[in-house]
Structure formats: structure tokens, C-alpha cells
Amino acid sequence: MFIAYLKDMKSWILLFAGSIAVTDLLILIDKGLAMKLSSLIYLNLLLVAIFILFLIWRYKKETQYKKELLQISGDPSRDWQEGLPEPLFNRDETINDLLRQVADDHLQKLSEMKAANLMESDYTAAWVHEVKAPLTSMKLTIDANRQDPAIRKIESDWLRVHLLIDRQLYISRLTTLESDYVLEKIKVQQLLTPEIHELRSWFIEKNIAVEIEGDMEVLTDSKWCRFIIRQLLTNAAKYSLAGGVICIRTSLSQGGNPVLSIKDDGPGIPAHDLPRIFDKGFTGGTGRLHNAATGLGLYLAQQVAGKIGISLSAHSEKDNGTTMNMTFSTENEFDATRT
């Protein structure tokens, strides 16, 4: 910091050096200002010493404000506006006023953005609830006429619309997930059963069998965990071959964490696409063959998983299906996070 200060004060240093040089020149030229060389050297050394002491004093004085600012910036837990150092000079006071003004403007804009997002989220939620009413009515009609083959086709399309609207509702709630997050111990099959039942018309349409092996208790938020499972099952149903099988298994990882695996028998994911499947909007080569692919399902699943302590991973081989793994956190890991 001292080197930087000297660079800032180079005009002072040059002025002092120039002044001494001009003074020495005048003394040497002007016979009326005659002075012994030893006395001249003594005078120069005295002035240099005084100037060095002056620089050190000004350095400590002028950098005190900067040092206190750096301490505030290095401690993000402190309220920096309340902790702004007392100004020693007029320029310090101007900086304080400017920083407070910028902070107030930023908070005002942030508040306006949050209000706009909240309004949009509320509008989306209200719209979704309004749309769900006619969808519920349609579902009752479908259930009453299920024997009609045309109705079964309509049910498949109805399910697609229902899932898209329901996903939009979850998207609108994603920013406030922390306030709607409840940990509970629950069996994996209790999470799977309602989602498989929800998607049964797709499974029937493509004659896909669902095999479940094993069960175990996990610690998670059931509502948001079911949202993740729904995205994985939707992908599995979409890419599985007609007459295929979706295998769902539970196991323990090497670290003792519960793992839920969902495997389809679809075309698989190419190796060069696998690292990007959780990227927003990424559909990959396989997804482009399905016009319904949006590149949002796995992205949203990953976003939710990261917030509720679930690790998502994928394993796939070309022409040999894809396995999606959900690794749950243990109770001890959640306790460590909270403390």
C-alpha cells in the first residue's frame, strides 16, 4: 500500500526534488548566497529527512480511511453502511455520501425488482389455479368415459398439459423454496407411487412396465422430492421404447447415503452430451429427435435437488438406456448444514 501511496504522491515528490535542485543551483550561481559545500549537503539532507517524515505522517493519516474500508469489505457479515469509517478529510466525507447514495439506489431498485417478481409469481400462481379448474372438470369426464379409445388418447394429451401447468407452478415457487421446505422421514415408495399413478396413461399408451425393487426410508421434503421424481419419470417415459421397462431400485452409496435409481431402456445419451444434460435449455442429439423436449426438466430437477440436499447424477450408454441416480443426504449431513 505504501508503494501505491508513493505513486499517488509522485507530483509532490517531484515538486520537492525540483525545489531542492533549483535552490541548490541558485546557491551555487549567486555569489551573494555563498555557502560551503558541506553546509549545502547538510541542508539538503535535513530537508530530505523532514520530507520523508512528512510523507510517513501523511501516509498514516491519509490511508487510515482506506484501511478501515478494506476491513469492512473483508467482513461480509458486517453492515458496511453502519460501519463506514469516520471521514478525516472532505473527500472521505464525499465518498461516504456517495457510497450511501449508491446503496440506497441499489436497495430501491432491488425492492422494485422483488415486488415485480412477486407480482408476476402471484399472477402465475393465480393463473395456474384458474386453469386447473377446467382441467379437473376434463379429468372427471375422462374418468367417466375411459372405455372410449379416443378418450384415452385425450387423456394422454390432457396429462401433458397438466404436467406443463403444474411445472410452471413449481417454477413460480422455486425462488421461495426455502420458506416452503419441510424435512421429514418418508419411505421411497410413498414418493414413487403417486407419481407413477399420475403418469400411468403415458405408461399404458406406450405399454411401458414399471418395476420397483427395494424400499428404504429417506430424509427429504416430500413435495419437492416428488417434483424431481416426476421430471425423471417423465423423461424415462418419453425416451423409453414402446413395450419397454422402467426399472426403479434403491441402494446405499459407499458413504452410506440412500440412492434412488431410475433406469429406462431408451437410446441412451451420447458421451459428449452427458456432462451438459443439467444445463438450462440443453436438449442434446436425442432430445432433438423428440419435439416435446424443452431442456427444462432436468435443469429444474437439478435446481430443486441442490436446494433440498439431493445429488443428481446420470449414467448412460448408447443404445443401452439411461440411469438417473438421486443420492439423498443423511440426517447427520443436514444437522451439519444447519449448525
N, C-alpha and C positions, 0 to 999 in steps of 0.2 A: 504493500500500500504506500510505503514511503517513496519508492521509485516512481509510482504513478503520481504522487503529490509533487515530486520534483519536476516531472514533465509538465504538470499543470502550471507550475510556478516558473517555468523557464524564462518567461518575459521579465520577471523580477530579477532572476539571476543574471540575465544578460544586461539588464539595466545597471545592476550593481557593478558587474565586471567592467562595463563600458565607462561607468563613472570613475572607478579607480584608475582605469587606463588613461582617461582624459586628465584627471588630477595629477597623476604621475608625470604625464607629458608636459603639463603646464609648469610643474615644479622644476623639471629638467631644463625647459626652454627659458622660462622667465628668471632672469638673474636676481630680481627683487624678491623671489621666493626661494632663495638658495637654501638647501637642506642637505645634510650629509646623507650619503647612500645608506648607511646603517640605520639612520633615523627614518628614512623613507621606507626601508624594508620593514622596520618595526611598526610604522604607522599602517602599512598595508596588512601586515599580519594581524594587528589589533582590529582593524575594520573587518577583515575576513572572519575572525573569531566572533566578533559581535554579530555579523550577518548570519553565521551558522547557528548561533544561539537563538537568534530571532526566527530563523527558519524552523528550528526544532520546536520552539514555543508555538509558532503559528500552526505547525503540523498537528501538534496535540490538540490545539484549540479548534482548528477547522475540521479535523477528521473525527472528532468526538461524535458529532451528529450522524455521520455516515456509519460509524461503527455500531451505534445503537440501532440504526435502521437495519443493518445486516443481521444483528442479533434477532430482531423481530422476524425478519424473513426466514431465518433458520429455525424458527419455532412455530410451526403451523397451528399449534394448539392455542396460541395466544391471540387475543383480539387485537389486531395490529392497529386499528383506529384508536382504541383506548391507550395502547402502548406507545404511540408516537412520541419520540423524544422531544424534550423542551427545546424550542429554537434558540440558538445562541446569536444568530445573525438574521437580518431581514430576509435574506434569501432562503434560510431554513424555514422561516415562518411561511414564506410563499409556497415552498414545497409542501409543507403540511396542509395548507389550504387547498392546494391543487390535488393532493392525494385524497383528501376527504371528499372533494367535489367529484373526482373520478369514481370513488367508491359509491357515493350516493347515486350517481348517474347509473352505475352498473347495477346496483341493487334495484333501482326503479325499473330498468329495462328487464331485469331478471324476473321481477314481480309481475310485470306486464306479460312476459312470455309464459310464466306459470299460470297466470289467470286465463290466457288464451288457450293454453294446452288443456287446462282443467275444463274450460267451457267446451272445447272440442271433444274431450273424453266423455263429458256428461252427455253431449249431443249424440255421440256414437252409441253410448250405452242405452240412451233412451230410444234411439232408432232401432237398435238390435232388439230391445224388448217389444217394441211395436211390431216388428217383423215376425217375431216369434209367435205372436197370437195367431195370425193366419196359417203359419207353418204347423202349429199344434192342431188346428182345425183340419188341415190337409192330412195330417198323420192319422187322425181319428177316422177319416174317410178311407184312407189306405188300409188301415187295420180291419175295417168293416168289409172290404172288398178284396181281400188278399188272394182269393182264389182266382181272380182275373189275371191272366198273364200280363196284360197291358199295365195293370196297376202295379205289378211287381217291378216293371221297368220304370214306372213313375216313381216308385219308392226309392230306387237307386239314385235317380236324379234329385229327388227330394233330400236324400241323405247328403249328397254333395253340397247342396245349397245350405242345409242345416249346419254342416261342419264348417263351411266358409264363414257363415254369420257368427257361429259360436267362437271361431278362432279370432274374428275381429273383436269380439267382446273381450277375449283374453288379452289381445294386443292393447286395447284401451286401458286395461287394468295393470299391465306389466310394469309401468313406471311406479305404481303404488303397491307393488307386490309385498314389500316389507311390512306394510300395515295390514295385510291380509294373509299372514303367514302363520300357520299353527302346526307345530310339530306334534306327531302322535305315533304310537306304535301300532302297526297295522299289517295284516297278512298280505302277501303279494297277490294272492288270488282274489282278495277283496278289491284290489285295484284293477286287476285284469278283467274280471267277469263283466262289470257294467260296460267297459269299453268294447269288449268282444260282442256283447249283446247289441251295442249301438251300431256296430259295423256289420251285423250279420247279413243284411241284404246284399252287401258287396261280396261277402264270402259265398253266399248262396248263388249269386249271379255268375261268379267265376268258378263255382264248385271247388272252393278252397277249403281244405280241412285245417283246423287249428288244434295242435297237440300241446298240452301243458304237462310238464314234468317237474315235480317238486313244488315245494312251497316253503316260505320262511317269513319271519317277522322282520320288518324294516322300520326305521325311524325316519319319517318324512312328513311333508304336507300332502295329504291325500288328494286334494282338489288339483293342485298344480302338478303333482306327480302323474295323475291321470291324464292331464293335458299332454305331458311328454309322451306317455304310453300311447295316447291316441295318435300323435303325429307319427310315431314309429310303426304302429299297426296300419295306419293309412298308407304309408309308403310301402309296407310289406304287401298289403293287398293290391296296391297299384302295380307293383312290379312283378308280383308272383305270376307264374304261368297258370292258365286255366287248368283246373284239376290238380293243382299243386298243394303243398302242405306248408303251413307256417308253424315252426317249432318254437315253443317258449319254454325256457329252462331257468332254474335258479341254481346258484352255486355260491361258493365263497372264494374270494380272491386270495392271493398269497398273504396279503396283510390281514385277512380275516374279515374283509368287508363283504356284505351281501351283494351279489351281482345278478341282475335280471337280463337274460339274453333273448332276443327276438330274431329268429333266422327265417328268411324267405328262400325260395328256390328260383329266384328270378335270374336275369342275365348277369348280375353282379356289377361291380363298379370298377372301371379301369384303374390301374395302379396310379396313373398320373392325375386322376380326378379325386382319389381318396382323401388327400390332405385338405381339399377345398370344399368338401361336402357340407360343412357347417357355415360356410360364408354366405352372407346375405345375397340372395338373387342368383346363386350358382345352381345351375341345373345339370351341367355335365352332358356328356355324349348320350348317356342312357336317358336322361331327363328330356332331351330334345326330341326323342322318339315318342314321348308322351306329351301331347299338347297341354295337358292339365297341370304339368309341372310348373311351379312358380318360384322355386328356390327359397321359399319362406319357411316351410315346415320344419326342416332340421335346424335352420338358423334360430327360429323361435324356441325350439326344444332346447337348444344349447344355451340360449339366453336364460331361460327359466331354470334349467338344470344348475347353472352356475350360481344362481341366487338361493337355491334350496339345498345345496350341498350334495348334488349328484354329479358324477363324472360320466360323460358320454364318450363312447369310442366306437369305432366301426372296424370290422374285418371283412374283407371281400376278395373273392377270386372270380375272374372272368368265367362266365357260364357255370358258376357254382354257387350262386346266391350271395346274400349279404347278411352278416350277423351284426346287429346293433346291441351294444352292451351298456347297461345302466349300472354303475357302481355306486352304491349308497354309502353315505358317511355313517360311522358308528356313533353311539351315544357319547363316547369319550371325545371324539373329534368335535362334536357340536359344543360340548362343555368347554373345550379348549378355545374355541372360537369366541364364545360368549365372554370368557374371562380375559 
